[in-house]
Amino acid sequence: MTLHLNADRLLAELHHLAHLTDCPPTEDKSLPKPTQAVTRIVFTPRDLAARAWLKSLATNAGFSVREDAAGNTFLRWEGTDPKLGIVGTGSHTDAIPHAGMYDGTVGVLGGLEALRGLKESGFQPRRSLEVLMFTSEEPTRFGIGCIGSRLLGGAFDPDSADKIRDRLHEIDPNAPEGLTLREVREAAGFHGPLARVKLPANYFAAWIELHIEQGPLLERDNIQLGIVTNIAAPASYRFTVEGFGGHAGALLMPDRRDALCAAADLILSVERHALTANARAKAAGHSGVDTVATVGMVAVHPGAVNSVPSRVQLTLDIRDTDVARRNAVMAALHADIETIQRQRNVHITEDLINADSPALSDPHILATLESVCKSEGASYRRMVARAYHDTSFIAPIAPVAMLFIPCRNGVSHRPDEYSTPEAIALGVHVLALTLAKLSAE
């Protein structure tokens, strides 16, 4: 079979999807071209418009469309033996505020182009092929990422999921407060119990997600593709530091219980122990520097220039490919928190948001990807995915892998996120041929 892909069609569709955004058109001369700021939050009118457009592309190509109660969208090309496990691919199309146009979307539209290209080239799959657009990979609206894939893989209790609260009002003051996921999804047209969303363990015979790297390694080393061997997983925490506030002039330094100073000690402890974990791993001969920890949100009360902070809330995202190492960092942090409380006379509470497990790629899918890369003369490297991906939650129920393409300067989640047409075309080409091989098995 000679594979014919329509790269121009795919690029036009990526740009069309990018313009389904809540970001107003702007001309920022400081950004490299081409750029497009994208805000597309799950279940908003822009997200629903993107979903409707995606479904129209699939039906026009002759594929069937199915949606579940969470809004996960399945685009299927029926195989000659539909009783066999499906070979799947896909990603997400929701986007955080002021993001770029390639994160997730390359995996969805690229997956669709892979199926169209195979069909237009005369290929007939034995196993059915399916493109999956996951609901709410980004945590923007509900405070937790990968809602759709968590439900599909059984990692999220359906009743608990339906009760999580909408946070859209934090971005849009005109949005209503306090709505539950159930209320929001049903208003968007997705009905039925979330308990029916979970897929059976044999649903996918193989799963591959195509994605931009979101890091600099491939571009820096002039390597065309990354074959992902494992995916790091985060644990997310919310800390509240309670101190004692007062007037910035009248509350003397010896009497202070400054919650922000205590929070600063906590943040620096996070950084110190993450660096120590990496240094120890390197000294032990491990190749990766896989422990990363980030405090990305800090809310200070009362937030006045002339008032000593009495309460601080902060979030921690800590990720690793090794759960034991991640847990060791948290144990060291907890010891420091005890010291901070005692020395600064504050009270610190901790809430666990999620603690997910790393995912390992399937050796057979990895070998198939490598075989295709070699046959097509594409350079590649095996690598770790350090960003979060829906594939992590498909891994417990199916053999998985990921395929990375380079992105300019390793930039993602920004308007200047960019991958070249050549990189996208090659990634889709290798994806299509790999899907074809796996489908024929």
VEXTI-620783 format. One line per 3 residues: number of its first residue (from 1); their letters; for each residue x, y negated, z negated of C-alpha. Coordinates in nm, 2 decimals, decimal comma. Layout:
BEGIN
NUM> a> X/Y/Z ~ ...
% end
This chain:
BEGIN
1> mtl> 0,00/0,00/0,00 ~ 0,12/-0,35/0,09 ~ 0,00/-0,59/-0,18
4> hln> -0,15/-0,92/-0,06 ~ -0,20/-1,18/-0,33 ~ -0,35/-1,53/-0,27
7> adr> -0,12/-1,75/-0,48 ~ -0,27/-2,07/-0,34 ~ -0,61/-1,95/-0,45
10> lla> -0,48/-1,87/-0,80 ~ -0,31/-2,21/-0,84 ~ -0,62/-2,40/-0,72
13> elh> -0,82/-2,21/-0,98 ~ -0,58/-2,28/-1,26 ~ -0,60/-2,65/-1,17
16> hla> -0,98/-2,64/-1,15 ~ -1,00/-2,48/-1,49 ~ -0,76/-2,74/-1,64
19> hlt> -1,00/-3,01/-1,54 ~ -1,27/-2,85/-1,74 ~ -1,14/-3,04/-2,04
22> dcp> -1,26/-3,28/-2,31 ~ -0,94/-3,49/-2,27 ~ -1,00/-3,81/-2,08
25> pte> -0,79/-3,85/-1,77 ~ -0,47/-4,03/-1,86 ~ -0,15/-4,13/-1,68
28> dks> 0,14/-4,07/-1,92 ~ 0,46/-4,17/-1,73 ~ 0,68/-4,02/-2,01
31> lpk> 0,57/-3,67/-1,92 ~ 0,72/-3,46/-1,64 ~ 0,49/-3,37/-1,36
34> ptq> 0,26/-3,20/-1,31 ~ 0,07/-3,23/-1,64 ~ -0,28/-3,21/-1,75
37> avt> -0,40/-3,24/-2,11 ~ -0,65/-2,98/-2,19 ~ -0,90/-2,96/-2,48
40> riv> -1,14/-2,67/-2,45 ~ -1,27/-2,56/-2,79 ~ -1,47/-2,24/-2,81
43> ftp> -1,85/-2,26/-2,76 ~ -1,84/-2,63/-2,67 ~ -2,00/-2,74/-2,34
46> rdl> -1,66/-2,74/-2,17 ~ -1,59/-2,39/-2,28 ~ -1,93/-2,27/-2,17
49> aar> -1,88/-2,44/-1,83 ~ -1,55/-2,26/-1,79 ~ -1,71/-1,93/-1,88
52> awl> -1,99/-1,97/-1,63 ~ -1,73/-2,06/-1,36 ~ -1,51/-1,76/-1,44
55> ksl> -1,81/-1,53/-1,42 ~ -1,90/-1,67/-1,08 ~ -1,55/-1,60/-0,95
58> atn> -1,58/-1,24/-1,07 ~ -1,92/-1,18/-0,92 ~ -1,82/-1,34/-0,59
61> agf> -1,53/-1,09/-0,58 ~ -1,77/-0,80/-0,63 ~ -1,69/-0,72/-0,99
64> svr> -1,94/-0,66/-1,27 ~ -1,97/-0,89/-1,57 ~ -2,05/-0,80/-1,93
67> eda> -2,05/-1,02/-2,24 ~ -2,07/-0,90/-2,60 ~ -2,22/-1,08/-2,91
70> agn> -1,90/-1,26/-2,98 ~ -1,87/-1,40/-2,63 ~ -1,59/-1,17/-2,52
73> tfl> -1,63/-1,15/-2,14 ~ -1,55/-0,83/-1,94 ~ -1,49/-0,84/-1,56
76> rwe> -1,49/-0,48/-1,43 ~ -1,39/-0,32/-1,11 ~ -1,54/0,03/-1,13
79> gtd> -1,30/0,32/-1,05 ~ -1,37/0,64/-0,88 ~ -1,36/0,83/-1,21
82> pkl> -1,54/0,59/-1,45 ~ -1,54/0,84/-1,73 ~ -1,16/0,79/-1,78
85> giv> -1,03/0,53/-2,01 ~ -1,01/0,18/-1,86 ~ -0,69/0,00/-1,77
88> gtg> -0,73/-0,36/-1,89 ~ -0,57/-0,70/-1,87 ~ -0,66/-1,05/-1,97
91> sht> -0,61/-1,33/-2,23 ~ -0,80/-1,64/-2,34 ~ -0,92/-1,97/-2,19
94> dai> -0,99/-2,18/-2,50 ~ -0,74/-2,45/-2,57 ~ -0,64/-2,65/-2,88
97> pha> -0,67/-3,03/-2,86 ~ -0,44/-3,19/-2,61 ~ -0,28/-2,86/-2,50
100> gmy> -0,16/-2,75/-2,16 ~ -0,31/-2,56/-1,87 ~ -0,12/-2,23/-1,86
103> dgt> -0,15/-2,08/-2,22 ~ -0,39/-1,79/-2,19 ~ -0,54/-1,90/-1,86
106> vgv> -0,25/-1,74/-1,65 ~ -0,35/-1,41/-1,81 ~ -0,72/-1,45/-1,73
109> lgg> -0,71/-1,60/-1,38 ~ -0,39/-1,41/-1,30 ~ -0,56/-1,09/-1,41
112> lea> -0,85/-1,17/-1,19 ~ -0,62/-1,24/-0,89 ~ -0,44/-0,92/-0,95
115> lrg> -0,77/-0,73/-0,91 ~ -0,88/-0,93/-0,61 ~ -0,54/-0,88/-0,45
118> lke> -0,55/-0,51/-0,50 ~ -0,91/-0,49/-0,36 ~ -0,83/-0,70/-0,06
121> sgf> -0,52/-0,49/0,01 ~ -0,73/-0,17/0,03 ~ -0,65/-0,02/-0,31
124> qpr> -0,91/0,19/-0,48 ~ -0,87/0,25/-0,85 ~ -0,92/0,59/-1,01
127> rsl> -0,95/0,45/-1,36 ~ -1,17/0,14/-1,38 ~ -0,98/-0,19/-1,40
130> evl> -1,10/-0,47/-1,63 ~ -1,01/-0,83/-1,70 ~ -1,11/-0,94/-2,05
133> mft> -1,15/-1,31/-2,15 ~ -1,13/-1,31/-2,53 ~ -1,33/-1,55/-2,75
136> see> -1,16/-1,80/-2,97 ~ -0,79/-1,70/-2,96 ~ -0,72/-2,04/-3,10
139> ptr> -0,81/-2,12/-3,46 ~ -0,92/-2,47/-3,39 ~ -1,29/-2,43/-3,45
142> fgi> -1,32/-2,17/-3,72 ~ -0,98/-2,18/-3,89 ~ -0,87/-1,83/-3,79
145> gci> -0,74/-1,72/-3,45 ~ -0,82/-1,42/-3,23 ~ -1,18/-1,39/-3,35
148> gsr> -1,29/-1,20/-3,04 ~ -1,00/-0,96/-3,04 ~ -1,01/-0,90/-3,41
151> llg> -1,37/-0,79/-3,38 ~ -1,30/-0,57/-3,07 ~ -1,02/-0,40/-3,26
154> gaf> -1,20/-0,37/-3,59 ~ -0,97/-0,60/-3,78 ~ -1,25/-0,84/-3,89
157> dpd> -1,55/-0,74/-4,09 ~ -1,86/-0,84/-3,88 ~ -2,06/-0,98/-4,17
160> sad> -1,77/-1,19/-4,29 ~ -1,70/-1,31/-3,95 ~ -2,05/-1,44/-3,90
163> kir> -2,03/-1,64/-4,22 ~ -1,71/-1,84/-4,14 ~ -1,78/-2,21/-4,11
166> drl> -1,74/-2,44/-3,81 ~ -1,47/-2,70/-3,85 ~ -1,54/-2,89/-3,53
169> hei> -1,64/-3,20/-3,73 ~ -1,28/-3,24/-3,84 ~ -1,20/-3,32/-3,47
172> dpn> -1,53/-3,47/-3,36 ~ -1,70/-3,68/-3,63 ~ -2,03/-3,65/-3,44
175> ape> -2,03/-3,27/-3,47 ~ -2,26/-3,12/-3,73 ~ -2,10/-2,98/-4,05
178> glt> -2,13/-2,65/-4,21 ~ -2,26/-2,43/-3,93 ~ -2,17/-2,06/-3,94
181> lre> -2,02/-1,87/-3,65 ~ -2,35/-1,69/-3,62 ~ -2,53/-2,02/-3,58
184> vre> -2,28/-2,15/-3,33 ~ -2,25/-1,84/-3,11 ~ -2,63/-1,79/-3,10
187> aag> -2,67/-2,16/-3,00 ~ -2,42/-2,09/-2,72 ~ -2,63/-1,79/-2,60
190> fhg> -2,45/-1,50/-2,76 ~ -2,69/-1,29/-2,96 ~ -2,69/-0,95/-3,13
193> pla> -2,50/-0,81/-3,43 ~ -2,12/-0,84/-3,43 ~ -2,10/-0,49/-3,56
196> rvk> -2,16/-0,37/-3,20 ~ -1,85/-0,56/-3,07 ~ -1,59/-0,31/-3,18
199> lpa> -1,45/-0,10/-2,90 ~ -1,41/0,28/-2,93 ~ -1,05/0,40/-2,97
202> nyf> -1,05/0,55/-2,62 ~ -1,20/0,25/-2,44 ~ -0,87/0,13/-2,29
205> aaw> -0,62/0,39/-2,16 ~ -0,37/0,10/-2,12 ~ -0,37/-0,27/-2,18
208> iel> -0,13/-0,54/-2,05 ~ -0,15/-0,91/-2,12 ~ 0,03/-1,15/-1,88
211> hie> 0,13/-1,48/-2,06 ~ 0,37/-1,77/-2,05 ~ 0,66/-1,70/-2,28
214> qgp> 0,60/-2,02/-2,50 ~ 0,97/-2,01/-2,57 ~ 1,30/-2,10/-2,39
217> lle> 1,48/-1,77/-2,35 ~ 1,38/-1,66/-2,00 ~ 1,43/-2,00/-1,84
220> rdn> 1,76/-2,06/-2,03 ~ 1,90/-1,73/-1,92 ~ 1,75/-1,75/-1,56
223> iql> 1,56/-1,43/-1,61 ~ 1,23/-1,39/-1,41 ~ 1,02/-1,17/-1,65
226> giv> 1,00/-1,07/-2,01 ~ 0,88/-0,72/-2,10 ~ 0,75/-0,75/-2,46
229> tni> 0,85/-0,46/-2,69 ~ 0,67/-0,59/-3,01 ~ 0,47/-0,88/-3,13
232> aap> 0,54/-1,06/-3,45 ~ 0,24/-1,12/-3,68 ~ 0,16/-1,40/-3,91
235> asy> 0,03/-1,43/-4,26 ~ -0,15/-1,75/-4,33 ~ -0,20/-1,91/-4,67
238> rft> -0,36/-2,22/-4,82 ~ -0,20/-2,37/-5,13 ~ -0,36/-2,63/-5,36
241> veg> -0,13/-2,83/-5,59 ~ -0,30/-3,00/-5,88 ~ -0,11/-3,28/-6,06
244> fgg> -0,21/-3,60/-6,23 ~ -0,26/-3,92/-6,04 ~ -0,26/-4,29/-6,14
247> hag> -0,16/-4,64/-6,04 ~ 0,18/-4,64/-5,85 ~ 0,30/-4,93/-6,07
250> all> 0,15/-4,84/-6,41 ~ 0,22/-4,47/-6,42 ~ 0,59/-4,45/-6,53
253> mpd> 0,83/-4,20/-6,38 ~ 0,88/-3,98/-6,69 ~ 0,50/-3,94/-6,73
256> rrd> 0,43/-3,83/-6,37 ~ 0,30/-3,50/-6,25 ~ 0,32/-3,59/-5,88
259> alc> 0,14/-3,33/-5,67 ~ 0,31/-3,43/-5,35 ~ 0,66/-3,40/-5,50
262> aaa> 0,57/-3,05/-5,62 ~ 0,44/-2,97/-5,27 ~ 0,76/-3,09/-5,12
265> dli> 0,95/-2,85/-5,35 ~ 0,72/-2,57/-5,23 ~ 0,78/-2,66/-4,86
268> lsv> 1,15/-2,67/-4,90 ~ 1,14/-2,33/-5,08 ~ 0,95/-2,19/-4,78
271> erh> 1,23/-2,31/-4,54 ~ 1,51/-2,19/-4,76 ~ 1,38/-1,84/-4,80
274> alt> 1,30/-1,80/-4,43 ~ 1,66/-1,90/-4,35 ~ 1,79/-1,66/-4,61
277> ana> 1,59/-1,37/-4,47 ~ 1,73/-1,43/-4,12 ~ 2,09/-1,46/-4,25
280> rak> 2,05/-1,13/-4,44 ~ 1,91/-0,96/-4,13 ~ 2,19/-1,08/-3,92
283> aag> 2,45/-0,97/-4,18 ~ 2,29/-0,63/-4,18 ~ 2,34/-0,60/-3,80
286> hsg> 1,99/-0,67/-3,68 ~ 1,98/-0,85/-3,35 ~ 1,66/-1,06/-3,39
289> vdt> 1,61/-1,38/-3,59 ~ 1,24/-1,30/-3,64 ~ 1,14/-1,47/-3,96
292> vat> 0,97/-1,81/-3,91 ~ 0,77/-2,01/-4,16 ~ 0,58/-2,33/-4,10
295> vgm> 0,39/-2,57/-4,32 ~ 0,19/-2,75/-4,05 ~ -0,09/-2,92/-4,24
298> vav> -0,07/-3,13/-4,56 ~ -0,36/-3,32/-4,71 ~ -0,28/-3,57/-4,98
301> hpg> -0,54/-3,70/-5,23 ~ -0,62/-3,98/-5,27 ~ -0,39/-4,08/-4,99
304> avn> -0,33/-4,44/-5,09 ~ 0,00/-4,63/-5,07 ~ -0,03/-4,74/-5,43
307> svp> -0,16/-4,43/-5,59 ~ 0,04/-4,13/-5,72 ~ -0,09/-3,82/-5,55
310> srv> -0,30/-3,60/-5,78 ~ -0,38/-3,32/-5,54 ~ -0,23/-3,18/-5,23
313> qlt> -0,35/-2,90/-5,00 ~ -0,11/-2,74/-4,75 ~ -0,11/-2,45/-4,51
316> ldi> 0,16/-2,19/-4,46 ~ 0,21/-1,98/-4,15 ~ 0,48/-1,71/-4,19
319> rdt> 0,56/-1,47/-3,91 ~ 0,78/-1,17/-3,86 ~ 0,82/-0,84/-3,68
322> dva> 0,89/-0,68/-4,01 ~ 0,61/-0,69/-4,27 ~ 0,85/-0,59/-4,56
325> rrn> 1,08/-0,88/-4,47 ~ 0,78/-1,12/-4,45 ~ 0,66/-1,00/-4,79
328> avm> 1,00/-1,04/-4,94 ~ 1,00/-1,41/-4,84 ~ 0,66/-1,45/-5,00
331> aal> 0,78/-1,28/-5,32 ~ 1,08/-1,52/-5,34 ~ 0,84/-1,81/-5,28
334> had> 0,61/-1,70/-5,56 ~ 0,90/-1,69/-5,80 ~ 0,98/-2,05/-5,70
337> iet> 0,62/-2,16/-5,74 ~ 0,64/-2,04/-6,11 ~ 0,94/-2,26/-6,16
340> iqr> 0,78/-2,56/-5,98 ~ 0,47/-2,54/-6,20 ~ 0,68/-2,52/-6,51
343> qrn> 0,92/-2,80/-6,42 ~ 0,67/-3,04/-6,27 ~ 0,38/-2,96/-6,50
346> vhi> 0,14/-2,89/-6,21 ~ -0,09/-2,61/-6,12 ~ -0,06/-2,43/-5,79
349> ted> -0,33/-2,20/-5,65 ~ -0,30/-1,98/-5,34 ~ -0,56/-1,85/-5,10
352> lin> -0,48/-1,58/-4,84 ~ -0,64/-1,66/-4,50 ~ -0,51/-1,36/-4,31
355> ads> -0,21/-1,12/-4,32 ~ -0,18/-0,93/-3,99 ~ 0,04/-0,64/-3,89
358> pal> 0,30/-0,66/-3,61 ~ 0,22/-0,47/-3,29 ~ 0,45/-0,23/-3,10
361> sdp> 0,43/-0,18/-2,72 ~ 0,36/0,16/-2,57 ~ 0,68/0,33/-2,43
364> hil> 0,50/0,46/-2,12 ~ 0,36/0,11/-2,03 ~ 0,70/-0,04/-2,09
367> atl> 0,86/0,22/-1,86 ~ 0,60/0,15/-1,59 ~ 0,66/-0,23/-1,61
370> esv> 1,04/-0,17/-1,58 ~ 0,99/0,06/-1,29 ~ 0,78/-0,20/-1,10
373> cks> 1,03/-0,48/-1,18 ~ 1,32/-0,27/-1,04 ~ 1,13/-0,17/-0,73
376> ega> 1,04/-0,53/-0,66 ~ 1,39/-0,66/-0,74 ~ 1,27/-0,88/-1,03
379> syr> 1,51/-0,95/-1,31 ~ 1,37/-0,88/-1,66 ~ 1,46/-0,85/-2,02
382> rmv> 1,30/-0,67/-2,31 ~ 1,20/-0,92/-2,58 ~ 0,99/-0,99/-2,88
385> ara> 0,68/-1,20/-2,87 ~ 0,70/-1,44/-3,16 ~ 0,38/-1,63/-3,09
388> yhd> 0,03/-1,50/-3,17 ~ -0,16/-1,30/-2,90 ~ -0,49/-1,11/-2,87
391> tsf> -0,29/-0,80/-2,77 ~ -0,20/-0,77/-3,14 ~ -0,55/-0,67/-3,22
394> iap> -0,60/-0,44/-2,92 ~ -0,29/-0,25/-3,03 ~ -0,46/-0,04/-3,30
397> iap> -0,71/0,10/-3,05 ~ -0,51/0,13/-2,73 ~ -0,16/0,16/-2,58
400> vam> -0,05/-0,20/-2,51 ~ 0,23/-0,42/-2,37 ~ 0,28/-0,78/-2,26
403> lfi> 0,45/-0,94/-1,96 ~ 0,60/-1,29/-2,00 ~ 0,68/-1,55/-1,74
406> pcr> 0,91/-1,84/-1,80 ~ 0,78/-2,19/-1,90 ~ 0,96/-2,52/-1,86
409> ngv> 1,18/-2,60/-2,16 ~ 0,99/-2,33/-2,36 ~ 0,71/-2,59/-2,42
412> shr> 0,36/-2,48/-2,50 ~ 0,05/-2,62/-2,67 ~ 0,14/-2,96/-2,51
415> pde> 0,02/-3,14/-2,20 ~ 0,36/-3,09/-2,03 ~ 0,34/-2,71/-2,06
418> yst> 0,43/-2,58/-1,72 ~ 0,52/-2,27/-1,53 ~ 0,63/-2,27/-1,16
421> pea> 0,40/-2,13/-0,89 ~ 0,68/-1,88/-0,81 ~ 0,69/-1,76/-1,16
424> ial> 0,32/-1,72/-1,18 ~ 0,30/-1,54/-0,85 ~ 0,57/-1,30/-0,94
427> gvh> 0,41/-1,22/-1,28 ~ 0,08/-1,15/-1,12 ~ 0,25/-0,94/-0,85
430> vla> 0,42/-0,72/-1,10 ~ 0,10/-0,71/-1,31 ~ -0,11/-0,59/-1,02
433> ltl> 0,13/-0,32/-0,91 ~ 0,16/-0,20/-1,28 ~ -0,22/-0,19/-1,31
436> akl> -0,24/0,01/-0,99 ~ 0,01/0,27/-1,11 ~ -0,17/0,31/-1,45
439> sae> -0,51/0,32/-1,29 ~ -0,40/0,61/-1,06 ~ -0,29/0,82/-1,36
% end
